[in-house]
């Protein structure tokens, strides 16, 4: 949901001014500014905001369709590549060419370290901790001795 769907795209101050021009100043006309001009512009802003919301919804839907289409294409291509590799087992040239094709669908997402969260009633001073990293510690460069 977008901001303009939940809130009026016209500020309260502008609506207050419009109310003044539609009330006490209803019969007053200034050069280029009167109740009709202000009302027309308020309606125009609201109309454009509504149109923008509709276009955003269409854009979101198209983005989802594109994502689904790409995923279907990738899955089908992976299956086709697997079939082609089996077929090319007796053709070294074709097999070599297929070996250079990496579709990228089999890559696992990088693993993220899980946060440990202390319970609210534990009274622990450290509410969030990361578990220790696994593997070797990085080498620390030794300081060069000074010549003094």
C-alpha positions in Angstrom: 0.0 0.0 0.0 1.3 3.4 -0.9 1.1 6.6 1.1 -1.3 8.3 -1.3 -3.7 5.3 -0.8 -4.0 6.0 3.0 -3.5 9.8 3.1 -4.9 12.6 1.2 -2.2 13.9 -1.2 -3.3 17.4 -0.5 -2.0 18.8 2.8 -4.3 19.9 5.6 -3.1 23.4 5.3 -4.1 23.6 1.6 -7.5 22.1 2.4 -7.9 24.8 5.2 -7.1 27.5 2.6 -9.5 26.0 0.2 -12.2 26.0 2.9 -11.6 29.7 3.4 -11.9 30.4 -0.3 -15.1 28.3 -0.5 -16.5 30.1 2.7 -15.7 33.7 3.6 -13.8 34.4 0.3 -16.3 32.6 -1.9 -17.2 35.7 -3.8 -13.7 37.1 -4.0 -11.5 36.7 -7.0 -7.8 37.4 -7.0 -5.7 37.3 -10.3 -5.4 33.6 -11.1 -6.7 32.5 -7.7 -10.2 31.9 -6.5 -12.3 29.0 -5.2 -12.8 27.4 -8.6 -9.1 27.5 -9.5 -8.1 26.0 -6.1 -10.8 23.4 -6.2 -9.8 22.4 -9.7 -6.1 22.0 -8.7 -7.0 20.0 -5.6 -9.1 17.6 -7.7 -6.3 17.4 -10.3 -3.7 16.5 -7.6 -6.0 13.8 -6.1 -6.7 12.5 -9.6 -3.0 12.2 -10.4 -2.3 10.5 -7.1 -5.1 8.0 -7.7 -3.7 7.3 -11.2 -0.2 6.9 -9.8 -1.5 4.3 -7.3 -3.1 2.4 -10.1 0.1 2.5 -12.2 2.1 1.3 -9.2 -0.2 -1.6 -8.7 0.2 -2.5 -12.3 3.9 -2.1 -12.1 4.0 -4.4 -9.0 1.9 -7.0 -10.8 4.2 -6.9 -13.9 7.2 -7.2 -11.7 5.8 -10.3 -10.1 5.0 -11.7 -13.5 8.5 -11.0 -14.7 10.0 -12.7 -11.7 7.8 -15.8 -12.2 8.6 -15.9 -15.9 12.4 -15.7 -15.2 12.1 -18.5 -12.7 10.2 -20.7 -15.1 12.8 -19.9 -17.8 15.6 -20.8 -15.5 14.1 -24.0 -14.4 13.3 -25.1 -18.0 16.8 -24.1 -19.1 18.4 -26.1 -16.3 16.4 -29.1 -17.3 17.3 -28.6 -21.0 21.0 -28.2 -20.1 20.9 -31.4 -18.1 19.3 -33.2 -21.0 21.8 -31.7 -23.4 24.7 -32.8 -21.2 23.5 -36.4 -21.3 23.0 -36.2 -25.0 26.5 -34.8 -25.5 28.2 -37.5 -23.5 29.5 -39.1 -26.8 30.3 -35.7 -28.5 33.4 -34.1 -26.8 33.0 -30.8 -28.7 29.4 -30.3 -27.7 30.2 -31.5 -24.2 33.0 -28.9 -23.9 30.7 -26.2 -25.1 28.0 -27.2 -22.6 30.5 -27.3 -19.8 31.1 -23.6 -20.3 27.4 -22.8 -19.7 26.6 -21.9 -16.1 23.0 -20.8 -15.7 23.4 -19.6 -12.1 20.3 -21.3 -10.8 22.1 -23.8 -8.6 24.0 -21.2 -6.6 23.0 -21.3 -3.0 22.4 -18.0 -1.3 25.2 -16.9 1.1 24.6 -18.2 4.6 23.8 -15.6 7.2 24.8 -15.9 10.8 21.8 -16.3 13.1 21.3 -13.8 15.9 20.8 -15.0 19.4 18.2 -13.0 21.2 18.2 -12.9 25.0 14.7 -13.2 26.5 13.2 -10.1 27.9 13.0 -11.4 31.4 16.6 -12.6 31.5 17.9 -9.2 32.5 20.9 -9.8 30.3 22.9 -6.6 29.5 23.7 -7.8 26.0 20.3 -8.4 24.3 21.8 -9.5 20.9 24.9 -11.6 20.2 26.3 -13.2 17.2 27.6 -16.7 17.5 31.4 -17.0 17.0 32.6 -17.3 13.4 33.8 -20.7 12.3 37.2 -21.3 10.7 40.6 -20.0 11.1 41.3 -16.6 12.6 42.8 -14.1 10.1 46.6 -13.7 10.3 47.8 -10.6 12.0 50.6 -8.9 10.2 53.7 -8.8 12.5 55.0 -5.4 13.2 58.4 -4.6 11.7 61.1 -4.0 14.4 62.2 -0.4 14.5 65.8 0.3 13.8 66.4 2.6 16.8 
